[in-house]
Amino acid sequence: MDALHEGWRQAVEAARGGAVYRALADAIAADIATGRLAPGAALPPQRRLAWGLGVAIATVTRAYDELSARGLVTAEVGRGTRVGRRRRADDGVIAPREAARPRRRRETSAEAEDETALIDLSLAQPADPAAAAALSRTLAALAAAPQAAELLAYQPARGAARHRAAGAAWLGRAGWSPDPARVTVTAGAQHALVVALAAIAAPGEAVAVEGLANPSI
């Protein structure tokens, strides 16, 4: 474990018996504030960091969630958890890196701001004023969409048929063809664990897991 992570380990050891996840989040946040972790830097995968620090993976997950809630990091599928960057020097908003896109003609500054601004709905924070107009248009379009009534109603217990079909298509990229009828859309990781365990184990049966497992197991 390098010097950077050694500081995190010391913070975790000092917090044993207390809010270990918060101590870890504070240690990482301090390294972000001092620049030891630069904008865009990738944080270690959660499982690897949990093993290195000798804590449950749920502890690292909570620490990363805490950092995300503070607006210090962003998590993206395929890129992991990364340190955010300040969108402008004067607004104090921590935002994910904006996606690069080709420009076919010279744009005015107003057009560039309107089209490239991202609305990050993963954080419970006010929208960036620069993205407010785009957010208003998006919400208006959602309200007028034919699917609005369906999305606001209770969903089938196993998920809507079109959502199960989309999930089956996504899983099919791995080279197998799951039946959409056998796909279940879950309401998060905890729900998925319950569904998976209920499918393979009867009440009272033993289930073996590794030592540093999710506490809800």
C-alpha positions in Angstrom: 0.0 0.0 0.0 1.5 3.3 -1.0 2.0 6.4 1.1 -1.3 7.9 0.0 -3.3 4.9 1.0 -1.3 4.5 4.2 -2.8 7.8 5.4 -6.2 6.4 4.8 -5.3 3.2 6.7 -4.2 5.3 9.7 -7.4 7.2 9.6 -9.4 4.0 9.6 -7.4 2.5 12.4 -7.9 5.6 14.5 -11.7 5.4 14.0 -12.1 1.7 14.9 -15.3 1.4 16.9 -16.8 4.5 15.5 -17.8 5.9 12.1 -15.0 4.3 10.1 -16.6 5.1 6.7 -16.7 8.8 7.6 -13.1 8.8 8.7 -12.1 7.2 5.4 -14.2 9.8 3.5 -12.6 12.6 5.5 -9.1 11.3 4.7 -9.8 11.1 1.0 -11.5 14.5 1.0 -8.4 16.0 2.7 -6.2 14.5 -0.1 -8.5 16.0 -2.7 -8.4 19.4 -1.0 -4.6 19.4 -0.8 -4.2 18.3 -4.4 -2.7 14.9 -3.6 -5.6 13.6 -5.6 -5.9 15.6 -8.8 -9.2 16.2 -10.6 -10.0 13.2 -12.7 -7.9 10.8 -10.6 -9.4 7.4 -10.2 -10.1 6.1 -6.7 -9.2 2.4 -6.0 -11.9 -0.2 -6.8 -14.0 -0.7 -3.7 -13.2 -4.3 -3.2 -9.5 -3.8 -3.6 -9.4 -0.9 -1.2 -11.6 -2.8 1.4 -9.0 -5.7 1.4 -6.1 -3.3 1.6 -7.6 -1.5 4.6 -9.1 -4.6 6.3 -12.6 -3.3 6.3 -15.9 -4.5 4.9 -16.6 -3.5 1.3 -19.8 -1.8 2.6 -17.6 0.6 4.6 -15.8 1.7 1.4 -19.1 1.9 -0.4 -20.5 4.3 2.3 -17.3 6.3 2.2 -17.5 6.8 -1.6 -21.2 7.6 -1.2 -20.3 10.2 1.4 -17.8 11.8 -1.0 -20.3 11.7 -3.8 -22.9 13.5 -1.5 -20.3 16.2 -0.8 -19.8 16.6 -4.5 -16.2 15.6 -4.5 -16.3 12.5 -6.7 -18.4 11.0 -9.5 -19.1 7.4 -10.4 -19.5 6.3 -14.0 -20.0 2.9 -15.4 -16.8 1.7 -17.0 -14.7 4.4 -15.5 -15.1 3.8 -11.8 -15.1 6.5 -9.1 -13.1 9.6 -10.0 -12.3 12.9 -8.4 -14.6 15.7 -9.7 -13.4 19.0 -11.1 -14.6 22.5 -10.6 -16.7 23.6 -13.5 -15.8 27.3 -13.0 -13.4 28.9 -10.7 -16.0 31.2 -9.1 -19.0 28.9 -8.5 -17.6 26.3 -6.2 -19.6 23.5 -8.0 -17.9 20.2 -8.2 -19.0 18.5 -11.5 -18.0 15.5 -13.5 -15.8 15.9 -16.6 -18.0 17.0 -19.5 -18.1 14.6 -22.4 -16.0 15.6 -25.4 -17.8 16.0 -28.7 -16.8 17.1 -32.2 -17.7 20.6 -33.3 -18.6 21.0 -36.9 -18.7 24.8 -36.9 -17.6 27.6 -34.7 -20.1 28.0 -31.9 -21.0 31.1 -29.9 -20.1 30.9 -26.2 -23.9 30.7 -25.3 -24.4 27.7 -27.7 -21.4 25.9 -26.3 -22.5 26.4 -22.7 -26.1 25.3 -23.4 -25.2 22.2 -25.4 -22.2 20.8 -23.3 -23.5 21.4 -19.8 -24.3 18.2 -18.1 -27.1 17.8 -15.5 -25.7 15.5 -12.8 -28.7 13.9 -11.1 -26.6 11.6 -9.0 -26.0 14.3 -6.3 -28.6 15.9 -4.1 -27.5 19.5 -4.8 -29.0 22.5 -6.7 -28.6 22.4 -10.4 -25.8 24.5 -11.9 -27.3 27.8 -13.0 -25.7 27.3 -16.4 -27.8 24.1 -16.8 -31.1 25.4 -15.4 -32.5 26.1 -18.8 -31.6 22.7 -20.1 -33.1 21.1 -17.0 -36.3 23.0 -17.5 -36.6 21.8 -21.1 -35.8 18.2 -20.1 -38.5 18.2 -17.3 -41.1 19.7 -19.6 -40.3 17.1 -22.3 -40.6 14.3 -19.7 -44.0 15.6 -18.5 -45.3 15.7 -22.1 -44.0 12.2 -23.0 -46.5 9.5 -23.7 -44.8 7.3 -21.1 -45.2 9.8 -18.3 -48.4 8.3 -16.8 -46.9 4.8 -17.0 -43.7 5.9 -15.2 -45.7 7.6 -12.4 -47.8 4.5 -11.8 -46.9 1.4 -9.8 -44.7 -0.9 -11.8 -45.1 -4.7 -12.2 -43.2 -6.5 -9.4 -40.7 -8.0 -11.8 -40.4 -4.8 -13.9 -42.1 -3.6 -17.1 -41.8 -6.0 -20.0 -39.9 -3.5 -22.1 -37.4 -2.9 -19.3 -36.9 -6.7 -18.9 -36.3 -6.9 -22.7 -33.8 -4.1 -22.5 -32.0 -5.9 -19.6 -31.9 -9.1 -21.6 -30.5 -7.3 -24.6 -27.8 -5.7 -22.4 -26.9 -9.1 -20.9 -26.8 -10.6 -24.4 -23.7 -8.5 -25.2 -21.7 -11.1 -23.2 -22.5 -13.8 -25.8 -25.6 -15.5 -24.3 -29.3 -15.0 -24.9 -31.3 -14.7 -21.6 -35.1 -15.0 -21.9 -36.7 -11.6 -21.0 -39.4 -13.5 -19.2 -36.7 -14.7 -16.7 -35.2 -11.3 -16.1 -36.2 -9.4 -13.0 -35.7 -5.6 -12.6 -34.7 -4.8 -9.0 -34.9 -1.7 -7.0 -31.2 -1.6 -6.2 -28.5 -3.9 -4.9 -30.2 -4.8 -1.6 -33.3 -5.9 -3.5 -31.2 -7.8 -6.0 -29.5 -9.7 -3.1 -32.8 -10.7 -1.6 -34.2 -11.9 -4.9 -31.0 -13.9 -5.8 -30.8 -15.5 -2.4 -34.5 -16.4 -2.4 -34.1 -18.0 -5.8 -31.3 -20.3 -4.7 -31.8 -21.0 -1.0 -34.8 -22.0 1.0 -35.5 -20.5 4.5 -33.1 -22.0 7.0 -30.5 -23.2 4.5 -26.9 -22.1 4.9 -25.2 -19.7 2.5 -21.4 -19.3 2.5 -19.9 -15.9 1.9 -16.4 -14.4 2.2 -15.4 -12.6 5.4 -15.5 -9.1 4.1 -19.0 -9.3 2.7 -21.9 -6.8 2.6 -23.3 -6.7 6.2 -26.8 -7.2 4.9 -25.8 -10.8 3.9 
